[in-house]
Amino acid sequence: MRHLWSFLAGLVVAPVTWVLVTLGQDGSGRTVNRWVEIGTYSTPNLIEPAVYLGVAGVLLGLLGTLRFSPLGPLVAGLLLVVPYVGLFVAPFTVRDRVPGDLKLLGDPLPLRQPLDNGTLFLIGVLLLMAVFSAGRWRRRPAPATDGAELTPDVTPAEQRPASTDWPPPGPPKDPDTAPLTLAYPENPTEPLPRRTGGESPWSAPPRYGADHPTDR
């Protein structure tokens, strides 16, 4: 269906562009020539022909750049190129087939002017070049699904541990357990070993107890 609509658009845009270009060129040429004759100018006189040329440019741009179908630019380009190519074969016959005494809204419509100066051939070639641009009619890539692999340009989101992922706390410390230290204990709780007979007096420090001579 899109090829059909593009084909119909090409059939309509080609003659409409021919008429708009004719009105714009004729009006602009007559205005500038009049300025030269009288030696003065009035720029608002160029507004009307500029509007005609601008609308023709918009139509050609939409037909040649939008991704509908290459059939529309192909048809419009051929319709604009063939009359100029016919001048190489039978120039007088081709010009006689184009009416030259038409009027539109009271303004003359010399359709032979853009044909004679080659404007139609230029526009037609531009449309044909748009057809041969293969990348213009290529379908857009489908959006990536959720299960697709990550490309190198995509950086995975940083995974932060949840509050429930932290390891459980260890067993509570015994408050009666003394902390480890490298210093000597301040208040020893265990009794020192007794010295037995035969031991060297330097093997253990002397103890003062009930069997010591000083206690007798």
Backbone torsions as a table, in degrees:
resi	resn	phi	psi	omega
1	MET	NA	-37.6	-179.0
2	ARG	-66.3	-30.7	176.4
3	HIS	-68.5	-35.2	178.4
4	LEU	-66.8	-45.5	178.9
5	TRP	-64.6	-36.6	177.7
6	SER	-67.1	-39.0	177.7
7	PHE	-62.7	-44.4	178.4
8	LEU	-65.5	-37.6	177.8
9	ALA	-63.7	-38.8	177.4
10	GLY	-64.5	-38.7	177.8
11	LEU	-64.1	-33.3	-177.9
12	VAL	-84.3	-41.4	-174.2
13	VAL	-67.8	-35.3	-176.8
14	ALA	-61.7	-54.2	178.9
15	PRO	-68.2	-35.1	178.4
16	VAL	-64.3	-40.9	177.7
17	THR	-64.2	-40.6	178.4
18	TRP	-57.8	-45.7	-179.2
19	VAL	-66.7	-45.0	-178.4
20	LEU	-65.0	-42.1	178.3
21	VAL	-64.2	-38.0	178.5
22	THR	-63.9	-46.7	178.9
23	LEU	-62.8	-41.5	-179.1
24	GLY	-68.1	-45.4	-179.6
25	GLN	-66.9	-43.9	-179.1
26	ASP	-65.9	-44.6	179.9
27	GLY	-65.8	-42.1	179.2
28	SER	-66.2	-41.2	-179.9
29	GLY	-65.6	-44.1	179.7
30	ARG	-66.7	-35.0	179.6
31	THR	-66.9	-46.3	-179.2
32	VAL	-66.2	-39.6	177.9
33	ASN	-63.9	-36.2	177.6
34	ARG	-66.9	-38.3	176.8
35	TRP	-60.7	-41.0	-178.9
36	VAL	-66.3	-36.1	-178.1
37	GLU	-69.5	-43.8	-175.3
38	ILE	-90.3	-10.0	178.2
39	GLY	77.0	13.5	176.4
40	THR	-143.0	172.3	-176.2
41	TYR	-143.1	160.8	174.6
42	SER	-143.7	104.0	-172.9
43	THR	-61.1	-29.1	177.2
44	PRO	-59.3	-19.2	178.6
45	ASN	-67.3	-18.3	179.9
46	LEU	-88.4	-4.5	-175.9
47	ILE	-64.7	-46.5	-176.6
48	GLU	-62.5	-51.2	178.2
49	PRO	-65.0	-30.2	177.8
50	ALA	-67.4	-35.9	177.5
51	VAL	-64.7	-42.5	177.7
52	TYR	-59.4	-47.3	-179.1
53	LEU	-67.1	-36.6	179.5
54	GLY	-66.2	-42.3	178.4
55	VAL	-64.5	-39.7	177.1
56	ALA	-62.3	-40.0	177.9
57	GLY	-64.9	-38.6	178.4
58	VAL	-65.2	-43.4	179.1
59	LEU	-62.2	-43.7	179.4
60	LEU	-66.6	-38.3	179.1
61	GLY	-65.3	-42.8	178.2
62	LEU	-64.3	-42.0	-178.5
63	LEU	-68.1	-33.1	-175.2
64	GLY	-91.0	-15.9	-174.0
65	THR	-113.3	-26.5	-178.1
66	LEU	-71.4	145.6	-176.4
67	ARG	-88.2	63.3	175.6
68	PHE	-95.3	-66.4	-177.9
69	SER	-165.6	145.4	177.9
70	PRO	-75.7	-3.9	-176.9
71	LEU	-70.3	-37.5	-179.4
72	GLY	-63.1	-55.0	176.4
73	PRO	-59.5	-33.2	179.1
74	LEU	-64.6	-46.2	-179.4
75	VAL	-66.4	-47.0	-179.2
76	ALA	-63.9	-40.1	179.3
77	GLY	-63.6	-41.6	179.1
78	LEU	-66.7	-39.1	179.5
79	LEU	-64.6	-28.4	179.9
80	LEU	-90.4	-25.0	-178.2
81	VAL	-85.1	-37.7	-173.7
82	VAL	-59.2	-43.4	179.1
83	PRO	-59.2	-39.2	179.9
84	TYR	-71.0	-37.2	177.1
85	VAL	-64.6	-31.3	177.7
86	GLY	-64.4	-21.9	176.7
87	LEU	-65.8	-23.9	177.0
88	PHE	-74.2	-24.7	-175.5
89	VAL	-96.6	-57.7	-177.9
90	ALA	-141.1	82.0	-174.1
91	PRO	-63.4	-42.6	-176.9
92	PHE	-70.5	-36.8	178.1
93	THR	-64.6	-42.3	-179.9
94	VAL	-65.7	-43.2	-179.1
95	ARG	-67.6	-32.8	178.1
96	ASP	-70.2	-25.5	178.7
97	ARG	-75.5	-19.6	-179.4
98	VAL	-94.0	121.1	-179.7
99	PRO	-67.3	139.3	-178.0
100	GLY	-119.5	3.2	-178.3
101	ASP	-120.8	28.1	179.6
102	LEU	-84.0	158.8	176.2
103	LYS	-134.9	148.9	179.5
104	LEU	-135.6	115.5	-178.6
105	LEU	57.7	37.1	178.4
106	GLY	84.6	-9.0	179.7
107	ASP	-97.4	143.3	177.4
108	PRO	-65.0	147.7	-178.0
109	LEU	-126.1	79.3	-180.0
110	PRO	-79.9	88.9	-176.6
111	LEU	-67.3	-17.0	179.6
112	ARG	-76.7	-17.4	-175.9
113	GLN	-62.6	-54.7	178.4
114	PRO	-66.1	-20.1	175.6
115	LEU	-74.8	-44.4	-177.7
116	ASP	-68.8	-39.0	-177.2
117	ASN	-86.9	1.5	173.5
118	GLY	84.9	8.5	-179.7
119	THR	-65.1	-39.9	179.6
120	LEU	-62.9	-40.1	179.7
121	PHE	-64.5	-40.3	179.0
122	LEU	-62.7	-47.1	-179.1
123	ILE	-65.1	-41.0	-179.9
124	GLY	-62.9	-39.8	178.9
125	VAL	-65.7	-38.5	177.8
126	LEU	-61.6	-41.6	178.3
127	LEU	-66.7	-38.6	178.4
128	LEU	-66.2	-35.1	176.9
129	MET	-66.3	-33.3	175.9
130	ALA	-64.5	-30.7	179.3
131	VAL	-68.4	-37.9	-175.5
132	PHE	-81.0	1.2	174.8
133	SER	-82.5	98.6	-173.7
134	ALA	-66.1	-36.0	-178.1
135	GLY	-67.1	-22.0	-178.4
136	ARG	-70.0	-31.0	-176.2
137	TRP	-101.4	6.7	178.9
138	ARG	-72.8	141.1	-179.5
139	ARG	-67.5	148.5	177.9
140	ARG	-70.4	143.1	178.3
141	PRO	-65.9	143.7	179.0
142	ALA	-69.6	145.9	178.9
143	PRO	-63.5	144.9	-178.7
144	ALA	-67.5	139.4	178.3
145	THR	-83.3	172.6	-178.8
146	ASP	-67.7	-28.9	-177.1
147	GLY	-87.4	1.4	-178.5
148	ALA	-71.4	153.9	179.7
149	GLU	-71.7	149.8	179.0
150	LEU	-73.8	134.7	175.0
151	THR	-79.2	163.2	179.5
152	PRO	-60.8	-23.1	-178.0
153	ASP	-78.8	-15.1	-177.8
154	VAL	-93.7	124.7	-179.6
155	THR	-97.2	122.8	179.8
156	PRO	-65.2	149.0	-179.3
157	ALA	-68.3	146.6	-179.0
158	GLU	-70.4	130.1	179.7
159	GLN	-89.3	115.1	178.3
160	ARG	-102.4	135.4	-179.9
161	PRO	-65.7	138.9	176.8
162	ALA	-76.6	169.9	-178.7
163	SER	-64.2	-24.1	-179.3
164	THR	-87.1	-6.4	-178.2
165	ASP	-87.4	-9.8	-178.7
166	TRP	-70.9	145.2	179.5
167	PRO	-65.9	149.8	-178.6
168	PRO	-66.6	149.8	179.7
169	PRO	-66.1	152.0	-179.9
170	GLY	-72.5	175.7	-180.0
171	PRO	-63.6	147.4	-179.6
172	PRO	-65.2	144.8	179.6
173	LYS	-75.1	144.8	178.0
174	ASP	-74.5	121.8	-179.7
175	PRO	-66.0	-21.2	-178.8
176	ASP	-84.2	-10.5	-178.7
177	THR	-78.8	125.9	-178.1
178	ALA	-74.7	144.0	178.8
179	PRO	-70.3	152.8	178.7
180	LEU	-69.9	138.9	179.2
181	THR	-151.6	157.5	178.3
182	LEU	-93.8	-5.3	-178.4
183	ALA	-85.6	164.7	176.2
184	TYR	-70.8	145.7	178.2
185	PRO	-65.4	143.8	-178.1
186	GLU	-75.9	-42.9	-178.3
187	ASN	-124.3	93.0	179.2
188	PRO	-64.6	136.1	-178.1
189	THR	-101.4	-21.4	-178.4
190	GLU	-93.1	141.6	178.8
191	PRO	-71.7	148.6	178.6
192	LEU	-72.9	149.1	-179.7
193	PRO	-68.7	145.6	179.2
194	ARG	-79.2	151.7	177.3
195	ARG	-90.0	132.4	179.4
196	THR	-103.5	169.2	-178.6
197	GLY	-66.8	145.2	179.6
198	GLY	88.3	-7.5	179.8
199	GLU	-85.5	155.7	178.8
200	SER	-71.7	143.1	178.7
201	PRO	-64.0	-14.9	-179.8
202	TRP	-96.5	-3.0	-179.6
203	SER	-73.0	-29.7	179.4
204	ALA	-151.8	151.5	-179.9
205	PRO	-69.2	146.0	179.6
206	PRO	-65.1	151.9	178.7
207	ARG	-118.9	145.8	175.6
208	TYR	-106.1	109.6	-179.3
209	GLY	-132.9	-154.8	-176.8
210	ALA	-75.3	-26.7	-177.7
211	ASP	-87.9	0.1	-176.9
212	HIS	-75.5	142.7	-176.6
213	PRO	-60.7	-24.7	-175.8
214	THR	-73.6	-16.4	-179.0
215	ASP	-89.3	-7.9	-178.9
216	ARG	-80.8	NA	NA
